[in-house]
């Protein structure tokens, strides 16, 4: 956080147009998300179902994170960053965690499913999540 603040970066809570987020996403990952996905991000913010923070460098959005809160837990939902700004992704996650702990007294930050490497850097406690799958036997007889 301090690294970006020293360089003139500004972290702030935002409700932004999905076009801004979509543009940043397309630069980073290409056009692999539907318009509906970005519309849903905006919808959740507008209906106060989620909260978002942005990292701005010279009024340009370079990192974005959107989270959902339930009880005392923050659920990581979506983030994106400009890879030209090394560390921006980590900085926006750190800022979001810090803000929620200091201002909302929340205790758990959940990255959700998946075991991507960046998630392991943030935690000393991993909660295992199991999926149970079953198959139904087809019955051709009517009783």
C-alpha positions in Angstrom: 0.0 0.0 0.0 2.7 2.5 1.0 4.7 1.7 -2.1 1.8 2.9 -4.3 0.9 5.8 -2.0 4.5 7.1 -2.2 4.3 7.0 -6.0 1.1 9.1 -5.9 -1.4 6.2 -6.0 -4.8 6.6 -4.3 -6.9 3.8 -2.9 -10.6 4.5 -2.7 -14.0 2.9 -2.5 -15.7 3.0 -5.8 -18.8 2.2 -7.7 -17.7 2.4 -11.3 -18.9 1.8 -14.7 -18.5 -1.8 -15.9 -16.8 -0.3 -19.0 -13.8 0.8 -16.9 -13.5 -2.6 -15.3 -14.1 -4.4 -18.6 -11.4 -2.4 -20.3 -8.9 -3.3 -17.5 -9.9 -6.9 -17.7 -9.5 -7.1 -21.5 -6.0 -5.6 -21.3 -5.0 -8.2 -18.7 -6.8 -11.3 -19.9 -8.3 -10.6 -23.3 -12.0 -10.7 -24.1 -12.9 -13.9 -22.2 -15.8 -12.6 -20.1 -19.3 -12.0 -21.3 -21.0 -8.6 -21.1 -23.4 -10.1 -18.6 -20.5 -10.8 -16.2 -19.5 -7.1 -16.1 -23.2 -6.0 -15.9 -23.6 -8.2 -12.9 -20.5 -6.6 -11.2 -22.1 -3.2 -11.7 -25.5 -4.4 -10.5 -24.1 -5.9 -7.3 -22.4 -2.6 -6.5 -25.4 -0.4 -7.4 -27.7 -2.6 -5.1 -25.2 -2.5 -2.3 -24.7 -6.3 -2.5 -20.9 -5.8 -2.7 -18.2 -3.3 -2.1 -15.4 -2.4 -4.4 -12.1 -0.6 -4.1 -9.8 0.8 -6.8 -6.2 1.8 -7.0 -5.7 4.8 -9.1 -2.4 6.2 -10.5 -2.8 9.7 -11.9 -6.6 9.2 -12.0 -6.2 5.9 -14.0 -7.7 2.7 -12.5 -4.8 0.2 -12.3 -6.3 -2.3 -9.8 -9.8 -3.2 -8.8 -11.4 -5.6 -6.2 -15.0 -6.5 -5.5 -16.1 -8.3 -2.4 -19.3 -9.6 -0.8 -19.7 -9.5 3.0 -21.8 -12.0 5.1 -21.8 -12.0 8.8 -18.1 -11.5 9.9 -16.7 -12.7 6.6 -15.5 -10.9 3.5 -15.8 -13.0 0.4 -13.3 -12.3 -2.4 -15.4 -12.1 -5.6 -13.4 -10.6 -8.4 -10.2 -8.5 -8.9 -8.2 -7.3 -11.8 -5.0 -5.3 -12.2 -2.8 -3.8 -14.8 0.3 -6.0 -15.0 2.5 -2.9 -15.8 2.1 -1.9 -12.2 4.0 -4.7 -10.4 2.4 -5.5 -7.0 -0.9 -3.7 -7.8 -3.0 -6.9 -7.4 -1.5 -7.6 -4.0 -1.8 -4.0 -2.9 -5.5 -3.8 -3.7 -6.2 -7.1 -1.8 -4.2 -5.8 1.2 -6.0 -2.5 1.2 -9.4 -4.3 1.1 -8.5 -6.6 4.0 -7.2 -3.7 6.0 -10.2 -1.5 5.4 -12.7 -4.3 6.3 -10.8 -5.2 9.5 -10.4 -1.5 10.6 -13.8 -0.2 9.6 -16.2 -3.1 9.8 -14.6 -5.3 12.4 -14.8 -8.3 10.1 -12.7 -11.3 11.0 -12.5 -13.7 8.1 -11.3 -13.0 4.5 -12.4 -15.9 2.3 -10.7 -16.3 -1.1 -13.3 -19.0 -1.9 -12.6 -22.2 -3.9 -9.4 -23.0 -5.7 -5.8 -23.3 -4.7 -4.2 -20.6 -6.8 -0.7 -19.7 -5.6 -1.5 -16.1 -4.6 -4.1 -17.3 -2.1 -1.5 -19.3 -0.2 0.6 -16.2 0.3 -2.1 -14.5 2.3 -3.0 -17.3 4.7 -1.6 -19.4 7.5 -4.8 -21.3 7.8 -6.3 -23.2 4.9 -9.8 -24.6 5.2 -10.3 -27.7 3.1 -13.4 -27.7 0.9 -14.7 -31.1 -0.4 -17.1 -31.8 -3.1 -19.3 -34.9 -3.0 -20.5 -36.3 -6.2 -22.9 -39.2 -6.7 -24.6 -40.9 -9.6 -28.2 -42.0 -9.8 -28.9 -45.5 -11.0 -31.5 -45.4 -13.8 -34.5 -47.6 -13.1 -36.5 -48.7 -16.1 -39.3 -50.4 -14.1 -42.4 -48.7 -12.8 -43.6 -50.2 -9.6 
